[in-house]
Structures are given as C-alpha cells and as structure tokens.
Amino acid sequence: MKSLIPHYSLVCSLCGKRHADAPTGFRLTCAENHAPALLRAQYVDPRFEIQPDAPGMFRFANWLPVRRILPDAPAPVVMHSEKLGQRLGLNRLYFVFSGYWPERGALMTTGSFKELEAPPVCARIPDGERRRLVVSSAGNTARAFLHVCATHEIPAVIVVPEVGLPFLWMLRPKPECVTLVALKGDVDYFDAIRIGNLIAATDGYFPEGGAANVARRDGMGTVLLSFVEQLGTLPVHYFQAVGSGTGAIAVWDMRRRLLEDGRFGAGNMRLHLAQNAPFTPMVDAWRQHSRDLFPENDTEQRRNIAATRAHVLSNRRPPYAIVGGLYDALNESNGEMYAVANDDAQRAGALFMQDEGSDLDPAAEVAVASLFQAVERKTVAPNDLILLNLTGGGYERLKREQSCIPVQPDIVLTPVDLAPEIIAEKFIL
C-alpha cells in the first residue's frame, strides 16, 4: 500500500466549519451543536487531475479522502450505448457499468458498484488502527467489504439480514479477520444498521458510517469522474436507482468540484433517480416537494420492501432530509424521481441484455426502466448528453466463469439477542 500525505479536510454542509480527519476511526459528524448535516471532503488540489500510474479508481486519488492507495482497486467503465440509445431515440446515451464484463474492461468480481465504496473506506483507515471496522449491509455492500477486507487482511464485522445471505459469495475462503453476522427473522437493512451501530459502540470496534463516510460517497462519485475523464464534459442528465441515495449525493458533490475547476462545462446536471415500487418513500416525498419523508408504519414498510424485486433499494432511513443530503441535491438540480414496478424493471433488463449483451442487477434494471419513463414523458431530448449509472451486472457470467464460494455467517442473532446489553456481551473482546 502506498501512503499519501494528507490532502483533504472535512467541511460541514451546514455551518461550513472545517475539520481534520479523526486520528482514529473516521470523523463522521461536525463538532458543532446544530441540526444533523453531512460532511464533505475538501481537497488541497482544486483541479481534476488523473494519476495515470495509479490502479483503477485510485487514478482519482487527488479527490478521494484516503490515507493510502490499494493496489488492486477496480474502476467503473463508461460505454456509449448505440443499440439501446437507438431503441430509445437517444443519440448521446452513455452508461457507466460497475460489474463483471471482461471484454469491455469491467472487472468488478463482486458484480456491484459497492466495489467503489469499500476500497476508499478501507484506504481511509488510519495507520495503527487496532479496532475492528463494523459495516451494515442489505447484501451488495457486504459482498464488497468481504472481498476488500479479506484481500488486505482488515479486521471487520459485517452485519446483514438473513435474506441477504444468498447474495454473499467470495472467490476465496473467508479469512478469520472478517466476522459475518446474520440477523434472523423479520428484519431488513434498517435492522442491520441498528445492530451494527450497537456493535460499533462496543470497545474494540468502530463504525464505517454509511452515508456519513465521505470516503464511501466520493468513491461512488468516481463514476462521474470516469465519465468526465472520457468525454471532457459533464452530462446534462444523470440516471440512477437509489435505496439510500448516497450514490446520487456523491455524484452531485463531484459535479460541484468539477464546476469549481471550470474546465468541464458550466450548465446544470439534472438528477433522475428511481425507486422500486411499491417501496417508494423518497419518490412520494419528492413529488410533494417535502424535505421530510411521510410517516409510514413499520409493518407497511416491511410489506412493501418484501414486494420489491430490488431488495437493495430498501433503506427505511435514507439520508434524504439531512442537510447536504438527497433532498438538497434534487432541489439544486431540479431533479426528477420515478417509481418503477417490478415487471417494468425486469422488462427493461431483458431489453438491455438483448441490445447491449450483459445481464443487470435488479437495481440497475430499475435505473434503465426510469430512463424509459423519461423518454416517454419527453423529459430528455434526443441529443441530450445522458449518463445512466448501472450499479451492478454480469452476475450470471461471473458465476459461470469464476468459482464463487457461498459465505456462511459466523454468528446468527435472533430477535431475543438484539437487546443492547446482549450485543455488548456477545461482542466484547
């Protein structure tokens, strides 16, 4: 691992106070006593510069809040979509693919853009940190952190709901430095976050932080940097499916930096974001231009999540209302949100496979279907420059070509185990 001289500080989205990163773990919040707000990374170098000799996404290390460079990190791949674009009447449709598609240069062996989150988060961990990283996930994030933490021998605890276990595999046996915790029963991603926070509060552990971790966000923001590296300008429209909205916040932050650089266009980049119906809390709120999500009882939320095809788009407490979060990004971009039914997503994925030649993750299918809706509504024009973020794909091919080893949990927690005092007892080091 190549070490970096500190080249970033952290700035509060609300009060503007600047902080150095924490000497241990990660700084996740502002120290001032005000409403919750996301921190943003501010880099010493205000210009978008490529490090051509650095591996994968670390070509963009000047704009990643990392303390070192990991040698085997992947990068998103940008492609011009001729056949799907022709089907939709779009002349300048590009998609960024984060998955497994070797002949097109996409080599993410977890098949998901979460492989853009795990490397910079792990590369942000301070030298000498002896505590264990705690990560909560619905499935895809867990798979990425399993891969990166195993590769670099980073001690970690990864918490997933039991329904996420079928989505976990590795290309080598799981090492002892990584502990996988499964939550049994009627639980979801929000429960995994809650239990992860309890574990992280125990001596010997520290939280990854989710959307509050600037390394996670700026790692996902490299999809926009890859696009600008190739085309030299910002897109007019950006499409993505969202569960927490963290990826969309990430590209909006990167867009701000690129505008400040001044060499890549001065216009707006409109965000087009989609959720998988019937679980659409952010769509419902945005259509009413409400900063707050509408209250929905726990039973109804769980029922709606169970009815979706793309379970990874199911965060019940997304960073939507928080200052610097998704509402602000949508508001600043005059954004759109789309509710996509399961059948429409599956149909869009089949057409993508037919036209372009790769299977897609269900969340990426939702993104493609939202683009179909935008074309039908004439929200986009034939010559608009469009970036479609396909956040996962190539699973079927990956399973054919690689030896994918299912990962079994080290610890299974039942509802009776989930009290804070029991968690502390089980995870004491």
N, C-alpha and C positions, 0 to 999 in steps of 0.2 A: 504494500500500500504506500503510495506516495503522499507525504504530508503536505498540507498547504498552510501558508501564512494566513492568519485571519484576514478575511477580505470582505466582511459583511458586518452590519449591525442590525438590530431589530427595532422597528418603529411601530408604535401603536396607531391603529387606524382611526381611533377616536381623538386622543389628546395629542398625538404627534411626538410623545416622549420617545427618546432613543435609548436603547439598552444594548449592552454587550450580551453575548450569549452566556448561558449559565456555565460555570466551571465544571459542574457535574450534571448528568442528565441533559434535559433541554429546557430552555426558557420557553414557556407556553403562553404566558399572560403578561399583561402590563402590570407594573407595581403600583400604579395609581388607583385610588378608590373611586372608580366610576363604573358605568354600565359595561357589561362584557363587550369586548372588541377583539378582533383578530390582530395579531402582529403581522407585519410584512417585513421581508428581508430588504435591506438597502445595501447595495454593493458599492465598493470603492470605485470600480470601473463602471462609468455610466454608459459606456458604449458596448454594443453587442459584438463580441469578439469570439471567434472559434479557436479552439486549441486543437489543431488538426492531428497531433500525435497522441491525443488522449483517447481512451477507449469509449465507444458507444456514447451514451448520454453525457459523459464527462467531457466531451468536446465543449460543452456549455458550462464548465465548472466555474467560470467567472461570475455566472449568475445562478449558482447553486450554493446554498448555505451549508457547505461541507468542510470538514477538517482534513479530509484525505481523499484520494482517488482510489476507487476499487477497480482492479484490473480487468474484470470480465463483464462489465455492465452492458446491457443491450441499449438500443436506441429505437425510437419509433421510425417508421418508414413512410414516406409521403409518395403517393402514386396518383397519376392522372387517370380519372375514370372515364374512359371513352365509351364503353358499351352501356353502362348504367346511365351515364350522362346523356347518351343518345336516346335511351329509352325515356328519360325524363325531359328531354329538350334543353339540357343544360350543357353549354359549351365549355365552361371552365369549372367543372366539378373535380375537386381533388379529395382524396381521403387519406387520412393518416391511419396506418394499420399497426396495432400493437398486439402481436400474436405470433403464430408459427406459420411461416410461408417462405421456406428457404430460398427458392429461386427468385423471389422478389426482395431478398435481403432481410426478411423479418425472422428473427431468431430467438424470440422470447419463449423459452421452454416451459413456461407456466401458461402460455397462451393468453395472457391478460396484461393490460396496461398497468396493473398493480406492480409489475416488474419495473415501472418507472418510479414508484414510490419507495420501495424497500431499499434500493441501493443508496440514495442520498440520505435517507433516515439513518441507516447504519453508518454511513460515512460521516454523519454529524456527531456521532457518539464521541465524547471526549476521550483522549488518551488516558488510560489508567482507570476508567470507569469499571468498578468491580460488581456493581449490582446487575440484576437481570432485567432486560427490556421486556415490557408487557404490551402485547398487541391484541386488540379485539377485532374480530372479522366475521363477515357473513359467509366467507369461503374463499374468494379470489385473493384478497389481501393476505389471508393466512397462507395460501399456497406460495405467494411471492416471498413472504418473510421466511417461511420454511426453507425455501431454496437459498436465499441470500445468507441467512444466519447459519445454515449448515455449511455453505461454501466457505465462509470466513470465520467459522467457529465463534460466533457471537452468542453468548448465553441469553436465552429468551424464553418467555412463556407466551403461548399463543392460545387465545380463548375463542371458541366457535360454538354456535348452537349445533346440536346433534345433526340437524338437517343439512348442515354444511359439510359433513364428513365425506360424502360421495365426491365432492369437488376437490378433495385434497389428495395429491399424489406428489411423488418426488422421483427423480431419475437415479437416486442412490438411497441406501438405507438412512433413516433419520438418525442423526448423532445424539448422544446423551445431553449435549449442551442445549438442546431445544426440547421443551416440555409442551405437549399438546393437551389442552384441557377442553373437554366437550361438555356442554350443558344439555342435560336430558329433560324431555318433557315439552310442554307447550311454551317454548322460548324462541326468541328471534335475535336479530343483530343488536337491538337495543339492550336486551338482557346480557349479551356478551360484553357490551360496553360497560354496563353497570358492574358486572362481576370482575372484569378486567381492572376497573378503577379500584375496587376493593383490594385486589391482589397487589396492585401497584402501590397502594398506601401502606403495605406491609414492609417492614425492614428488609432490606436486601433486594428490593425491586424498584423500578421507576417506569412511568408511563410513556408510551410512544406518543400519545396526544391526539391522534386522529387529525381532524381538520385544523386544529390549533398548531400543528407542527409545520413550520414553514418549509422544512425540507421535503415533506410529503407533497405539499402544494407546488413548490417550484419544480420538483421532479416531474409532476404531471404537466406542468407548464412547458416542458421541453417539446411537447407535440406542436405547439405554436412556433417555437424556435426552429424546429426541423422544417416546418413549412416555409418560414421566412428565409432560412438558410438556402432553400432550394429555389424559391420564387422571387425573393428580394423585396417582397411587399406583404402587408397584412391582407387577410381575406376581408371581403365585405360581409360575409355571413359565416357563422360557426355553429355547427350542429353536434349535439351530444346527448345521450341518455344519462340521467342523473338519479342517484339514490340519495346521496348527501349533498351533491352539488359542488363538492370540493374541487373536482377537476375543472369545472367551469369557472370557479373563483380563481383557480390557478392560471388559466389562460387569460383571464381578464387582468390579473396582476402583471403578467408578462406583456400583454398589449400596452399597459401603461408605461412600462420600461422602454418598449420599442418606440413609442411615440416620443418619449423624452430624448431618446437617441436622435430622432429626427430624420433618419435616412430611409424609413420603410413605409412612408405614407402618413397622411395626416387625417384621414377620414375615420368614421366610426366602424366598429366591427360588431355587428348585431349578433347577440346570443340567441340561439334557438335550442331550447332544452326540453327533454321529453321524459315522462314517467310512464310506467307500465300500469294501465288501468286493470283493476279498479283501485289500486293504491296510488292516489294522486294528490297528496296533501299540499305539495308546493304548487302544482298546477291550479288547484282550487283557490289557493290564497292569491296567487299572482293574477288570476283572472278578475279578482275583486280589487286588485292593487293594494292588497293588505300586507303590511310587514309581518304580521303575526299569523301563524298557522291556525286554522279553525279548529276548535276543540272537537275531538272525536274520541269516543270511549275506547278503552283498551281492547275490549272484545271485538268491536267492529274493525279496528285497525288490524288485529291479528287475522281476522277472517279475510279481509281484503288482501293482505300480504299472501296468505295461503292460496288465493285465487290467481296470483300473477304467474307469468311464465319466467320472468327475470327476477328471481328472488333477491339478487344482489342489489336491486334498486329499491330497498325496503327499509331505509333508515327512518325510524319514527321520531328522531330528534335531530334533524339535519341542521347545519349552520346556515339557516335561511334568514332569520331575523337579526342575528348578531351584527353589530357594526362591522363593515368590511366583508360581510357575508354575501349570500346569493341574492337576496333582495336588492342590495345596493348595486351589485353587478348587473342584474336585469334592468334596474331602473336607469342606470347610467347608459346602458347600451340600447335602450328602447326594445328590450328583448321580448321574445315570444316563448310560451310554453305549450306543450302538446300532450294530450292523453292518448296513449296508443294501446289498443286492445290486443289481446294475445294472438288472435287469428291474423290481424294485420301485421304484427311483428313477424310471425312465422312466415307469412307470405312474402314479406319484404326480404327476409333472409334467404328464402328459396330463389328469389329473383336475383339477388346479389351473387349467389352461388352459380346460377346459370350464366350471368353476364360476366362476372369477374373471376370466378374459379376457386373461391375459398368459402368454407363454412364459417359462420359467425357465432359468437357468444350471444345468448338471448338479449343481453343489454344492447349489444351493437345492432341487433335486428331492430330493436325499438328505435334506435337513432336513425336507421335507414327509413323506417316507416314514417318517422316525423318529417323527413325530407320529402317523402311522397305527399304528405299532407300540405306542406308548404308550397309545393308546386301546384297542387290542386287549388289552393287558395290564392295563387299568384302573388305570394309573399316574396318570392325570389324571381328574378328576371333571367332570361336565357344566357346573357353574357356576364352575369354577376360572378365574381370570383368567390367560390364556396369551398369551405373546408369541413368535411364530415369526419368526425373523430370516431373511429371504430375501435372500441376499447377492449376487444378480445376476439380471438378466432383461431382457426386452424386446429381445434381440439381433435377432430376425427383423424386428421393426418398425423398429428403428434402421437396419438395412441397407436397408430399403425406403424410408425417409424421409430418410436422410442420405447424403451422398457419403463413404463410408468408404474411405480410401486405405490399401491394404496397406503396411506398413513393412518395408523390406528392411534387412538388417544392414549396418553399415559395416565390421565386422570379423568374420570367421569363424575360430574357433580349432578345430583338430583335436586329437586326443589327444596328438600329438607336441609340440604347442605349450604344453602345460599345466604344464610344469615352472616353479617359481618364478622361476628366473633368466631364462627366456624371457619370462614375463609382464612382469617388470620391464623387460626390454629393449624389448618391444613398446609399453609404455605410458609410457615415460619422456617427460617434457615438455620 
